[in-house]
């Protein structure tokens, strides 16, 4: 298959090479369809190259240092020396290169997917079949046509319009992963998942770290008791917090920057070496020339799709973060497969997002699936909760990691489980089990009588179910 042929008409052209794109392209090839994938950066998308995978690799390294620095067990002497961040980043980069080459570049070739390097934009064709112009790294232009096009361009960091911010060398969660030394001090703007992970990462590597969050509490989408427990744990870990606070100005200094943070009627001047902006991500649609094909954008810049992931154009589809749905790699992958099934299959498919879990990989971690009490209240349906401090979980006791809690939300009378929320070590593993419970329609009563291995954190689900309701 000639990737330079202007006469080639593909069954599917995919813009992007991240999680949604790869899943879609692989599924299309499994169905025997010809596929071209256009990527302007590195194959693998945000998660592999600058997002979840490199950050979790670095978080694991920071956790190893924290364990040595704060050993919980008597009789074992440990200490933590200075950090050579350049060496740590070099090892992380090599790990990412290996995964990209094996899991994406070679896998794409072996699947028979044509990978085109460059930027893609729609061109008016006057035909129902979409046409793309691919501009390569050297400026060469190649038009390609496809029976269907899937937009899977992901999202990019959202940078707020703060006076002076553009004039300083601020960090994002991506650029922070390439620093060659640990800053003396770091101001993290944003107290949700990405900001909290980055804050703890650099705090544990030795930076004096402060988090500024506009909402009244950190992790604002979690249950308030979960947020409060997490903030106390991270404060104990050495991180400072300013909540209900807004970054309103930045100016350069000889040693870094001076940040102005407004808290109520007070204006605080905070000197810091670096500022890391983690205020969310916005769909990446720049340069696609969507107007040429009539594809519409929503209020947050997302590509508007129906429940089958089709845009207003009958042959143009979208999947992943660019749709404005929950920005998780597993959601993107599921959308990619679903879109291809709807393009080439006989029976339309939709996705059920009811039991989509989420994890923040701090220590202790935060994980949730289903509805919080506040979200249940919004539906005006009755509910009850059960709250279990991890001090009552045998595994947490023997590991001396009792800082945290588990919360079950259910219908009254030990009824159907509506949500499970946890802050604590191994929270992600526990919530994975909870996801299966929600998907299977488990009741609290049934969970209370289910087997659970002793001395596992997942046992906390059963223990919580056996407790009386707190609300």
C-alpha positions as CSV (number, residue, x, y, z in Angstrom):
1,X,0.0,0.0,0.0
2,X,1.6,3.2,-1.1
3,X,1.4,5.9,1.6
4,X,2.2,8.6,-1.0
5,X,-0.4,7.6,-3.6
6,X,-2.9,10.4,-4.2
7,X,-5.2,7.9,-5.9
8,X,-5.5,5.6,-2.8
9,X,-9.0,5.8,-1.2
10,X,-8.9,4.3,2.3
11,X,-11.8,2.8,4.0
12,X,-10.8,4.8,7.1
13,X,-8.5,7.7,7.8
14,X,-7.7,8.4,11.4
15,X,-6.4,11.8,12.5
16,X,-4.2,11.1,15.5
17,X,-2.2,8.2,16.8
18,X,-3.1,8.0,20.5
19,X,-5.3,5.6,22.4
20,X,-8.6,6.3,20.5
21,X,-6.8,6.3,17.2
22,X,-4.9,3.1,17.7
23,X,-7.9,1.2,19.0
24,X,-10.0,2.4,16.1
25,X,-7.3,1.6,13.4
26,X,-6.6,-1.8,14.9
27,X,-10.3,-2.7,15.0
28,X,-10.8,-1.5,11.4
29,X,-7.9,-3.7,10.2
30,X,-9.4,-6.6,12.1
31,X,-12.4,-6.1,10.0
32,X,-10.3,-6.2,6.8
33,X,-10.5,-2.5,6.1
34,X,-7.7,-0.3,4.7
35,X,-6.6,2.3,7.2
36,X,-4.4,5.4,7.1
37,X,-3.4,7.1,10.4
38,X,-2.0,10.7,10.4
39,X,0.1,11.9,13.3
40,X,1.8,15.2,13.7
41,X,3.9,14.3,16.8
42,X,5.0,11.0,18.2
43,X,2.8,7.9,17.9
44,X,1.2,6.9,21.1
45,X,-0.5,10.2,22.0
46,X,-0.5,12.1,25.2
47,X,-0.8,9.1,27.6
48,X,2.4,7.3,26.3
49,X,4.6,10.3,25.5
50,X,4.0,13.1,28.0
51,X,1.0,12.0,30.1
52,X,-0.1,9.1,32.3
53,X,2.7,6.6,31.6
54,X,5.8,8.9,32.1
55,X,4.2,10.6,35.1
56,X,3.4,7.3,36.8
57,X,7.0,6.2,36.1
58,X,8.3,9.3,37.8
59,X,5.8,9.0,40.6
60,X,7.0,5.5,41.3
61,X,10.6,6.8,41.6
62,X,9.5,9.6,43.9
63,X,7.6,7.1,46.0
64,X,10.8,5.0,46.4
65,X,12.6,8.0,47.7
66,X,9.8,8.9,50.1
67,X,9.8,5.3,51.5
68,X,13.5,5.6,52.1
69,X,13.1,9.0,53.7
70,X,10.1,8.1,55.9
71,X,10.6,4.4,56.8
72,X,7.7,3.1,58.8
73,X,9.4,0.1,60.4
74,X,11.8,0.0,63.3
75,X,15.0,-1.9,62.9
76,X,15.5,-1.0,59.2
77,X,17.7,2.1,58.6
78,X,17.1,4.0,55.4
79,X,17.9,7.4,54.1
80,X,17.3,9.4,50.9
81,X,20.0,11.3,49.2
82,X,19.9,14.1,46.6
83,X,18.1,13.5,43.3
84,X,19.8,13.5,39.9
85,X,16.7,14.4,38.0
86,X,18.5,14.4,34.6
87,X,19.4,10.8,35.1
88,X,15.8,9.9,36.2
89,X,14.4,11.7,33.2
90,X,16.8,10.0,30.8
91,X,15.8,6.6,32.1
92,X,12.1,7.6,31.8
93,X,12.6,8.7,28.2
94,X,14.4,5.5,27.3
95,X,11.5,3.5,28.8
96,X,9.0,5.6,26.7
97,X,11.0,5.2,23.5
98,X,11.0,1.4,23.9
99,X,7.3,1.3,24.6
100,X,6.5,3.6,21.7
101,X,8.6,1.6,19.2
102,X,7.2,-1.8,20.3
103,X,3.6,-1.0,21.2
104,X,2.9,1.6,18.5
105,X,5.3,1.9,15.6
106,X,6.0,-1.8,15.1
107,X,2.4,-2.8,16.1
108,X,1.1,-0.3,13.5
109,X,3.3,-1.7,10.8
110,X,2.4,-5.3,11.6
111,X,-1.3,-4.5,11.5
112,X,-1.0,-3.1,8.0
113,X,-1.9,0.4,9.0
114,X,-0.3,3.2,6.9
115,X,1.2,5.8,9.2
116,X,1.6,9.2,7.7
117,X,3.7,11.8,9.6
118,X,2.3,15.3,9.4
119,X,-0.7,17.5,10.1
120,X,-4.1,16.8,8.6
121,X,-6.8,19.3,7.7
122,X,-10.0,18.9,5.9
123,X,-10.4,20.3,2.4
124,X,-13.7,21.1,0.6
125,X,-14.1,18.3,-1.9
126,X,-17.6,18.8,-3.3
127,X,-18.1,15.1,-2.6
128,X,-19.7,13.1,0.2
129,X,-16.4,11.3,0.7
130,X,-14.1,13.4,3.0
131,X,-10.7,14.6,1.7
132,X,-7.7,15.4,3.9
133,X,-4.6,17.4,3.1
134,X,-1.6,16.0,5.0
135,X,1.3,18.5,5.4
136,X,4.5,16.6,6.1
137,X,7.4,17.6,8.3
138,X,9.2,19.3,5.4
139,X,6.1,21.1,4.1
140,X,5.2,18.6,1.4
141,X,1.5,18.2,0.9
142,X,-0.3,14.9,0.2
143,X,-4.1,14.7,-0.4
144,X,-5.8,11.6,0.8
145,X,-9.4,10.4,0.5
146,X,-11.3,8.0,2.7
147,X,-14.8,6.6,2.9
148,X,-14.8,7.7,6.5
149,X,-12.6,9.9,8.7
150,X,-12.2,9.5,12.5
151,X,-11.0,12.6,14.4
152,X,-9.0,11.4,17.4
153,X,-6.7,14.3,18.0
154,X,-7.0,14.3,21.8
155,X,-6.6,17.3,24.1
156,X,-3.9,19.8,25.1
157,X,-3.2,21.7,28.3
158,X,-5.5,24.7,28.9
159,X,-3.5,27.8,29.9
160,X,-5.6,30.4,31.7
161,X,-5.3,34.1,30.6
162,X,-3.4,35.3,33.7
163,X,-1.5,38.6,33.3
164,X,2.2,37.9,33.0
165,X,1.9,34.1,32.7
166,X,2.8,34.0,29.0
167,X,6.0,36.1,29.8
168,X,7.5,33.5,32.1
169,X,8.8,30.0,31.5
170,X,5.9,28.2,33.1
171,X,5.6,24.5,33.1
172,X,2.8,22.2,32.1
173,X,2.4,18.6,33.2
174,X,4.1,17.6,29.9
175,X,7.1,20.0,30.1
176,X,7.6,19.2,33.8
177,X,8.5,15.7,32.8
178,X,11.6,16.9,31.0
179,X,13.2,19.1,33.7
180,X,16.9,18.4,34.3
181,X,16.9,19.4,37.9
182,X,14.4,19.7,40.8
183,X,13.3,23.3,41.4
184,X,13.9,24.7,44.8
185,X,10.2,25.7,45.0
186,X,7.2,25.0,42.8
187,X,3.7,26.6,42.7
188,X,1.2,24.2,41.2
189,X,-1.9,25.9,39.8
190,X,-4.8,23.4,39.9
191,X,-5.8,21.0,42.6
192,X,-7.4,18.2,40.6
193,X,-5.8,14.9,39.6
194,X,-3.0,16.1,37.4
195,X,-2.0,19.0,39.7
196,X,-2.0,16.9,42.8
197,X,0.1,14.1,41.2
198,X,2.6,16.6,40.0
199,X,2.7,18.4,43.3
200,X,3.4,15.2,45.3
201,X,6.0,14.1,42.7
202,X,8.1,17.2,43.0
203,X,7.5,17.6,46.7
204,X,8.9,14.1,47.2
205,X,11.9,14.8,45.0
206,X,12.7,17.8,47.2
207,X,10.9,20.9,46.0
208,X,9.0,23.2,48.4
209,X,5.5,22.8,46.9
210,X,2.3,24.9,47.1
211,X,-1.0,24.0,45.4
212,X,-3.4,26.8,44.4
213,X,-7.0,25.6,43.7
214,X,-9.8,27.9,42.7
215,X,-12.5,25.7,44.2
216,X,-13.2,25.6,48.0
217,X,-11.4,22.3,48.2
218,X,-8.9,20.2,46.3
219,X,-10.2,17.2,44.2
220,X,-13.5,19.1,43.9
221,X,-15.2,16.4,41.9
222,X,-14.7,13.9,44.7
223,X,-16.9,13.4,47.8
224,X,-16.0,16.1,50.4
225,X,-14.8,13.6,53.0
226,X,-12.5,12.0,50.4
227,X,-11.1,15.5,49.5
228,X,-10.6,16.4,53.1
229,X,-8.8,13.2,54.0
230,X,-6.5,13.5,50.9
231,X,-5.6,17.1,51.7
232,X,-4.6,16.2,55.3
233,X,-2.5,13.4,54.0
234,X,-0.7,15.5,51.4
235,X,-0.3,18.3,54.0
236,X,1.4,15.8,56.3
237,X,3.6,14.9,53.3
238,X,4.9,18.4,53.1
239,X,2.6,20.1,50.6
240,X,1.0,23.5,51.3
241,X,-2.5,24.4,50.0
242,X,-4.4,27.5,49.1
243,X,-8.0,26.8,48.3
244,X,-10.6,29.2,47.1
245,X,-7.6,30.9,45.6
246,X,-7.0,32.4,42.2
247,X,-3.7,33.1,40.4
248,X,-4.2,36.7,39.2
249,X,-0.7,37.8,38.2
250,X,2.8,36.6,37.5
251,X,6.0,38.6,37.0
252,X,9.6,37.4,36.5
253,X,12.3,37.9,39.1
254,X,16.0,37.2,39.2
255,X,15.5,33.8,40.8
256,X,12.2,32.7,39.3
257,X,8.8,34.3,39.4
258,X,6.6,36.3,41.8
259,X,3.0,35.0,41.8
260,X,0.0,37.0,42.9
261,X,-2.7,34.8,44.4
262,X,-6.0,36.3,45.4
263,X,-7.8,34.6,48.3
264,X,-11.0,36.4,49.1
265,X,-10.1,40.0,49.6
266,X,-6.5,39.2,50.3
267,X,-3.7,39.3,47.7
268,X,-0.7,37.1,48.5
269,X,2.7,37.5,46.9
270,X,4.4,34.2,46.6
271,X,8.0,33.9,45.3
272,X,8.7,30.6,43.6
273,X,11.3,29.2,41.2
274,X,8.8,27.6,38.9
275,X,5.0,27.7,38.2
276,X,3.3,24.5,36.9
277,X,-0.1,25.1,35.3
278,X,-2.5,22.1,35.7
279,X,-5.8,23.7,35.1
280,X,-7.3,21.1,32.8
281,X,-7.1,20.1,29.2
282,X,-9.1,21.4,26.1
283,X,-9.9,19.4,23.0
284,X,-7.2,19.8,20.3
285,X,-8.9,20.9,17.1
286,X,-6.6,23.7,15.9
287,X,-5.7,23.4,12.2
288,X,-8.3,20.8,11.3
289,X,-10.3,23.2,9.2
290,X,-13.5,21.7,10.4
291,X,-15.6,24.5,8.9
292,X,-14.7,23.1,5.4
293,X,-16.8,20.0,6.2
294,X,-19.4,21.6,8.5
295,X,-18.3,19.7,11.6
296,X,-19.5,21.6,14.7
297,X,-17.8,22.4,18.0
298,X,-19.4,22.5,21.4
299,X,-19.1,25.1,24.1
300,X,-15.8,23.8,25.4
301,X,-14.3,23.4,21.9
302,X,-15.1,19.7,21.7
303,X,-16.1,18.0,18.5
304,X,-19.9,17.5,18.8
305,X,-21.0,13.9,18.2
306,X,-24.1,11.9,18.8
307,X,-24.4,8.8,20.9
308,X,-22.9,6.8,18.1
309,X,-19.9,9.1,17.9
310,X,-20.9,10.5,14.5
311,X,-20.6,14.2,13.8
312,X,-23.1,16.2,11.8
313,X,-21.2,15.0,8.7
314,X,-22.4,11.5,7.9
315,X,-18.9,10.2,7.1
316,X,-16.9,12.0,9.8
317,X,-16.7,10.6,13.4
318,X,-14.8,11.5,16.5
319,X,-13.5,9.6,19.6
320,X,-11.4,10.2,22.6
321,X,-10.6,13.4,24.5
322,X,-11.5,15.6,21.5
323,X,-15.1,14.7,22.1
324,X,-15.1,16.3,25.5
325,X,-16.0,13.1,27.2
326,X,-14.2,11.8,30.3
327,X,-10.5,12.2,29.5
328,X,-9.3,8.6,30.3
329,X,-7.2,6.4,28.1
330,X,-9.7,3.5,28.5
331,X,-12.6,5.7,27.6
332,X,-10.8,6.8,24.5
333,X,-10.0,3.3,23.5
334,X,-13.5,2.1,24.0
335,X,-14.8,5.0,21.9
336,X,-12.4,4.2,19.1
337,X,-13.6,0.6,18.9
338,X,-17.3,1.7,19.2
339,X,-16.9,4.3,16.4
340,X,-15.4,1.7,14.0
341,X,-18.2,-0.8,14.9
342,X,-20.7,1.9,14.0
343,X,-19.0,2.8,10.8
344,X,-18.6,-0.7,9.4
345,X,-21.1,-2.8,11.5
346,X,-24.7,-3.6,11.0
347,X,-26.0,-2.8,14.5
348,X,-25.4,0.7,16.1
349,X,-23.6,0.6,19.4
350,X,-23.5,3.0,22.3
351,X,-21.3,3.2,25.4
352,X,-22.6,3.2,29.0
353,X,-20.6,5.5,31.1
354,X,-22.4,4.7,34.4
355,X,-19.6,2.7,35.9
356,X,-16.5,4.5,34.5
357,X,-13.9,4.5,37.3
358,X,-11.2,7.2,37.9
359,X,-8.0,7.1,39.9
360,X,-5.7,9.9,41.1
361,X,-2.3,8.3,41.7
362,X,-1.2,10.3,44.7
363,X,-0.2,8.5,47.9
364,X,-2.6,7.8,49.4
365,X,-4.4,7.4,46.1
366,X,-8.0,8.5,45.3
367,X,-10.4,6.4,43.3
368,X,-14.1,6.5,42.6
369,X,-16.8,4.8,40.5
370,X,-20.4,5.7,40.2
371,X,-22.3,8.5,42.0
372,X,-21.2,10.6,45.0
373,X,-23.9,11.4,47.6
374,X,-24.2,14.9,46.1
375,X,-24.8,13.5,42.7
376,X,-27.5,11.1,44.0
377,X,-29.2,14.0,45.8
378,X,-29.4,15.8,42.5
379,X,-31.5,13.0,41.1
380,X,-33.8,13.3,44.2
381,X,-33.7,9.6,44.8
382,X,-33.2,8.3,48.4
383,X,-29.9,6.8,49.4
384,X,-27.7,5.7,52.3
385,X,-24.0,5.6,52.8
386,X,-21.5,3.5,54.7
387,X,-18.1,5.0,55.7
388,X,-15.2,2.8,56.7
389,X,-11.9,4.3,58.0
390,X,-9.0,2.2,56.8
391,X,-7.9,1.9,60.5
392,X,-10.5,-1.0,60.6
393,X,-9.1,-2.8,57.6
394,X,-6.6,-5.6,58.5
395,X,-4.4,-5.1,55.5
396,X,-4.0,-1.4,56.2
397,X,-3.2,-2.2,59.9
398,X,-0.4,-4.7,59.1
399,X,1.1,-2.4,56.4
400,X,0.8,0.6,58.8
401,X,-1.0,2.6,56.1
402,X,-4.3,3.4,57.8
403,X,-4.6,6.9,56.5
404,X,-7.8,6.9,54.4
405,X,-11.4,5.8,54.1
406,X,-13.9,3.9,51.9
407,X,-17.4,5.1,51.2
408,X,-20.3,3.1,49.9
409,X,-23.3,4.8,48.4
410,X,-26.4,2.7,47.8
411,X,-30.2,2.6,47.7
412,X,-31.8,2.4,51.1
413,X,-32.1,-0.9,53.0
414,X,-28.7,-2.3,51.9
415,X,-29.9,-2.0,48.3
416,X,-28.2,-1.6,44.9
417,X,-24.7,0.0,45.1
418,X,-24.7,3.4,43.4
419,X,-21.1,4.5,44.0
420,X,-17.9,3.6,45.8
421,X,-15.3,6.1,46.7
422,X,-11.9,5.6,48.4
423,X,-8.8,7.4,49.5
424,X,-6.0,5.1,50.6
425,X,-3.2,2.9,49.4
426,X,-4.2,0.6,46.5
427,X,-7.4,2.6,46.0
428,X,-7.2,2.0,42.3
429,X,-7.2,-1.8,42.7
430,X,-10.1,-1.7,45.1
431,X,-12.2,0.5,42.8
432,X,-11.5,-1.8,39.9
433,X,-13.3,-4.5,41.9
434,X,-16.0,-2.0,42.8
435,X,-16.5,-1.3,39.1
436,X,-17.4,-4.9,38.5
437,X,-19.9,-4.7,41.5
438,X,-21.6,-1.7,39.9
439,X,-21.7,-3.3,36.5
440,X,-23.2,-6.5,37.9
441,X,-25.9,-4.6,39.8
442,X,-24.7,-5.8,43.3
443,X,-26.6,-4.8,46.4
444,X,-24.9,-4.0,49.7
445,X,-26.6,-7.0,51.2
446,X,-25.1,-9.3,48.5
447,X,-21.6,-7.8,48.8
448,X,-21.7,-8.3,52.6
449,X,-22.1,-12.0,52.1
450,X,-19.5,-12.4,49.4
451,X,-16.1,-14.0,49.9
452,X,-13.1,-11.8,50.3
453,X,-9.5,-12.9,50.9
454,X,-8.2,-11.9,54.3
455,X,-5.4,-9.2,54.4
456,X,-6.2,-7.7,51.1
457,X,-7.3,-4.1,50.6
458,X,-10.2,-5.3,48.5
459,X,-11.6,-6.9,51.7
460,X,-12.5,-3.3,52.7
461,X,-15.5,-3.5,50.3
462,X,-17.0,-6.4,52.2
463,X,-16.2,-4.9,55.6
464,X,-17.9,-1.6,54.6
465,X,-20.9,-3.5,53.4
466,X,-21.3,-5.2,56.7
467,X,-21.2,-1.9,58.6
468,X,-24.4,0.0,59.5
469,X,-25.3,2.9,57.3
470,X,-24.0,6.3,58.4
471,X,-26.6,8.4,56.5
